[in-house]
Amino acid sequence: MLFFKKPTVTLDCFTYDDMIAKTASISPAIKFYPKWMKDMHPVVSESKYNANTQETHTIPSGTVRGCPGIVDYFKTGVIAPLWVDASVIVNSDGRYSYHSADQPFSIESHFPGQWAGYKGYTHMKFVLPWHIEESTGVQFLLQRPMWTDNTNPLFINKLTSAGGVIDFKSQHSLHLHTFLEIPNEKQEFMLPFGLPLLHMIPLTDKTIKIKTHVISEEEWKKKTTNSTGAKTYLKPSKTRDINL
């Protein structure tokens, strides 16, 4: 009988901050399996009433902990966590302010005309401190991590991640686009260190291997300068077919 080793896709993840690499590295999603789910029993008792016999039956009922779809979700892909405590304030006119416990941390916004279909929202793009390279062009589905606890600001406060599909052969940056419904009055919310921020699900059944590299700031600048291709207003320069 022949056994074939599953092909491997290597994600080379570069940062210039050694502490980020040690404490908030991009890691397999299973590492972020939520504690509340670990603590949950896989089976609970559920009362079911039989109106014909007027008896109440105690029925075993499976919980989310034993759901194959959820378990396999955490066995798939990698997650990038938040690497620093941060506070974000959003005002009633859509303006926002942020402050972090340390650098690097930045939030950017695109010109509103680029996302005109989202009236009533403000756009915030979290710039993650990673430069990622992958040689084969495997695509990754980007989405917010699901099943985290209900204190996650990506679920409360109407802060919503916008998904996408990218590869790390044609471009190498990693950003999280979010839309926040503009509040009626000023609102502040905290994003804690270690928060599961971005789930990258490979659109392949190949094994994903992560290699973390800490490089100098000079090397970082060289890599990130060329991370999105040619120096044009429209980046990346590669034309995409959008005919549906």
C-alpha positions as CSV (number, residue, x, y, z in Angstrom):
1,M,0.0,0.0,0.0
2,L,1.3,3.4,-1.0
3,F,1.0,6.4,1.3
4,F,1.3,9.9,-0.2
5,K,2.3,12.9,1.9
6,K,-0.1,15.8,1.7
7,P,1.4,18.7,-0.3
8,T,2.4,21.7,1.9
9,V,1.9,25.4,1.4
10,T,4.4,27.6,3.3
11,L,3.4,31.0,4.5
12,D,6.5,33.1,5.2
13,C,5.4,35.8,7.7
14,F,7.8,38.7,8.2
15,T,7.7,41.3,11.0
16,Y,10.4,43.6,12.3
17,D,9.1,43.4,15.9
18,D,10.5,40.5,17.9
19,M,7.8,40.9,20.6
20,I,5.0,40.6,18.1
21,A,6.6,37.5,16.7
22,K,6.8,36.0,20.2
23,T,3.5,37.0,21.7
24,A,1.1,37.6,18.8
25,S,2.2,35.5,15.8
26,I,0.0,34.3,13.0
27,S,-0.8,30.8,14.1
28,P,-3.1,27.8,13.3
29,A,-6.7,28.6,14.0
30,I,-6.9,25.7,16.5
31,K,-4.7,27.7,18.9
32,F,-7.6,30.2,19.2
33,Y,-10.3,27.6,20.1
34,P,-12.3,29.6,22.6
35,K,-12.1,28.8,26.3
36,W,-15.9,29.0,26.8
37,M,-16.3,26.2,24.3
38,K,-13.6,24.1,25.9
39,D,-15.4,24.5,29.2
40,M,-18.7,23.4,27.8
41,H,-19.9,19.9,28.2
42,P,-20.6,18.2,24.8
43,V,-24.0,17.0,25.9
44,V,-26.7,18.7,28.0
45,S,-30.2,17.6,29.1
46,E,-33.2,19.2,27.4
47,S,-36.8,18.8,28.6
48,K,-39.4,17.7,26.1
49,Y,-43.0,17.7,27.0
50,N,-45.4,15.0,25.6
51,A,-48.9,16.6,25.5
52,N,-50.6,13.2,24.9
53,T,-49.2,11.6,28.0
54,Q,-48.6,14.8,30.0
55,E,-45.1,13.5,30.7
56,T,-41.8,15.5,30.6
57,H,-38.9,13.6,29.0
58,T,-35.2,14.4,29.7
59,I,-33.5,14.2,26.3
60,P,-29.7,14.4,25.7
61,S,-28.9,17.3,23.4
62,G,-25.5,17.9,21.8
63,T,-23.8,21.3,22.3
64,V,-21.7,23.4,19.8
65,R,-18.6,21.8,21.3
66,G,-19.4,18.6,19.5
67,C,-20.5,20.1,16.2
68,P,-18.3,18.8,13.4
69,G,-18.7,22.0,11.4
70,I,-17.4,24.1,14.3
71,V,-14.6,21.8,15.3
72,D,-13.4,21.5,11.7
73,Y,-13.7,25.3,11.4
74,F,-11.0,25.7,14.0
75,K,-8.9,23.0,12.3
76,T,-8.8,25.1,9.1
77,G,-6.6,28.0,8.2
78,V,-4.7,30.4,10.4
79,I,-5.6,33.4,12.6
80,A,-3.8,36.7,13.0
81,P,-4.5,38.1,16.5
82,L,-4.4,41.7,17.6
83,W,-0.8,42.5,18.8
84,V,-1.5,45.4,21.2
85,D,-4.2,46.8,23.4
86,A,-6.0,49.6,21.5
87,S,-8.9,52.0,22.1
88,V,-11.1,53.4,19.3
89,I,-13.5,56.3,19.6
90,V,-16.1,57.0,16.9
91,N,-18.0,60.3,16.9
92,S,-21.5,61.0,15.6
93,D,-20.2,62.6,12.4
94,G,-18.2,59.5,11.5
95,R,-14.8,60.8,12.6
96,Y,-12.7,58.3,14.7
97,S,-9.7,58.4,16.9
98,Y,-7.5,55.6,18.2
99,H,-4.8,55.1,20.8
100,S,-2.7,52.0,21.4
101,A,-0.5,50.7,24.2
102,D,2.5,50.5,21.9
103,Q,3.6,50.8,18.3
104,P,3.2,49.7,15.6
105,F,-0.5,50.3,15.3
106,S,-2.4,52.3,12.8
107,I,-5.9,52.5,11.3
108,E,-6.4,54.0,7.8
109,S,-9.4,55.0,5.8
110,H,-10.2,55.0,2.1
111,F,-11.7,58.0,0.3
112,P,-15.5,57.7,0.9
113,G,-16.2,57.6,-2.8
114,Q,-14.4,54.2,-3.0
115,W,-17.1,52.6,-0.8
116,A,-20.1,54.8,-1.5
117,G,-22.6,51.9,-1.1
118,Y,-22.1,51.9,2.7
119,K,-23.9,55.1,3.7
120,G,-24.3,55.6,7.4
121,Y,-21.0,53.8,8.1
122,T,-17.4,54.8,8.7
123,H,-14.6,52.7,7.2
124,M,-11.5,51.7,9.2
125,K,-8.7,49.6,7.8
126,F,-6.5,48.0,10.4
127,V,-2.9,47.7,9.1
128,L,-1.4,44.5,10.4
129,P,2.3,44.4,11.0
130,W,3.0,41.5,8.7
131,H,4.5,41.1,5.2
132,I,3.6,37.6,3.9
133,E,5.0,35.7,1.0
134,E,3.8,32.4,-0.5
135,S,5.2,31.1,-3.8
136,T,2.3,29.1,-5.4
137,G,-0.4,31.7,-5.4
138,V,-2.9,29.8,-3.2
139,Q,-5.9,32.0,-2.4
140,F,-7.1,32.7,1.1
141,L,-10.6,33.7,2.2
142,L,-10.4,36.5,4.8
143,Q,-13.1,36.7,7.4
144,R,-13.6,37.7,11.0
145,P,-13.0,34.8,13.4
146,M,-16.3,33.3,14.4
147,W,-17.3,31.7,17.7
148,T,-15.2,33.9,19.8
149,D,-16.7,35.1,23.1
150,N,-19.5,37.7,23.1
151,T,-17.2,40.5,24.5
152,N,-15.4,40.6,21.1
153,P,-15.8,44.1,19.8
154,L,-16.0,42.6,16.3
155,F,-19.5,41.4,17.2
156,I,-20.8,44.0,19.6
157,N,-20.8,47.8,18.8
158,K,-21.8,46.9,15.2
159,L,-18.1,46.8,14.1
160,T,-18.1,44.4,11.1
161,S,-15.2,42.9,9.2
162,A,-15.4,43.0,5.4
163,G,-14.2,39.7,3.9
164,G,-12.1,39.2,0.8
165,V,-10.0,36.7,-1.2
166,I,-6.3,37.3,-1.7
167,D,-3.1,35.6,-2.4
168,F,0.4,36.3,-1.1
169,K,2.2,35.8,-4.4
170,S,0.9,38.9,-6.2
171,Q,0.8,41.0,-3.1
172,H,2.1,40.7,0.5
173,S,0.3,43.0,2.8
174,L,-2.3,42.0,5.3
175,H,-5.1,44.5,6.1
176,L,-8.5,44.1,7.9
177,H,-11.3,46.3,6.4
178,T,-14.1,47.1,8.8
179,F,-17.3,49.1,8.7
180,L,-18.8,50.7,11.8
181,E,-22.3,52.0,11.9
182,I,-22.0,55.7,12.8
183,P,-23.4,56.1,16.3
184,N,-25.8,58.7,17.5
185,E,-23.4,59.8,20.1
186,K,-19.6,59.3,20.7
187,Q,-18.7,55.7,21.4
188,E,-15.5,54.2,22.7
189,F,-14.6,50.5,22.6
190,M,-11.6,48.5,23.5
191,L,-9.7,46.0,21.4
192,P,-7.7,43.8,23.7
193,F,-4.3,42.3,23.0
194,G,-4.6,38.8,21.6
195,L,-8.1,39.3,20.2
196,P,-8.6,36.9,17.2
197,L,-8.7,39.5,14.5
198,L,-8.5,37.9,11.1
199,H,-9.1,34.3,10.0
200,M,-7.4,33.3,6.8
201,I,-8.9,30.1,5.3
202,P,-6.9,28.6,2.4
203,L,-8.9,27.6,-0.7
204,T,-7.0,24.4,-1.0
205,D,-6.8,21.1,0.9
206,K,-3.0,21.4,1.1
207,T,-1.3,21.6,4.6
208,I,-0.5,25.1,5.6
209,K,2.9,25.6,7.2
210,I,3.8,28.9,9.0
211,K,7.3,30.3,9.2
212,T,7.7,33.4,11.2
213,H,10.7,35.7,10.5
214,V,11.9,38.7,12.4
215,I,13.9,41.1,10.1
216,S,15.5,44.5,10.6
217,E,13.5,47.7,10.0
218,E,15.7,48.4,7.0
219,E,14.8,45.0,5.5
220,W,11.2,45.6,6.4
221,K,11.1,48.9,4.5
222,K,12.6,47.2,1.4
223,K,10.0,44.5,1.5
224,T,7.0,46.6,2.2
225,T,8.0,49.3,-0.4
226,N,7.4,46.7,-3.1
227,S,4.6,44.8,-1.5
228,T,1.8,46.0,-3.9
229,G,3.6,46.2,-7.2
230,A,4.1,49.2,-9.5
231,K,4.0,52.8,-8.3
232,T,0.6,53.7,-9.7
233,Y,-2.6,55.3,-8.3
234,L,-4.4,52.0,-8.9
235,K,-2.9,49.2,-6.9
236,P,-2.2,46.4,-7.5
237,S,-1.3,47.0,-11.1
238,K,-2.5,43.6,-12.2
239,T,-5.9,43.9,-14.0
240,R,-8.7,41.8,-12.7
241,D,-11.6,40.5,-14.8
242,I,-14.7,41.6,-13.0
243,N,-17.3,40.4,-15.6
244,L,-19.8,38.3,-13.7
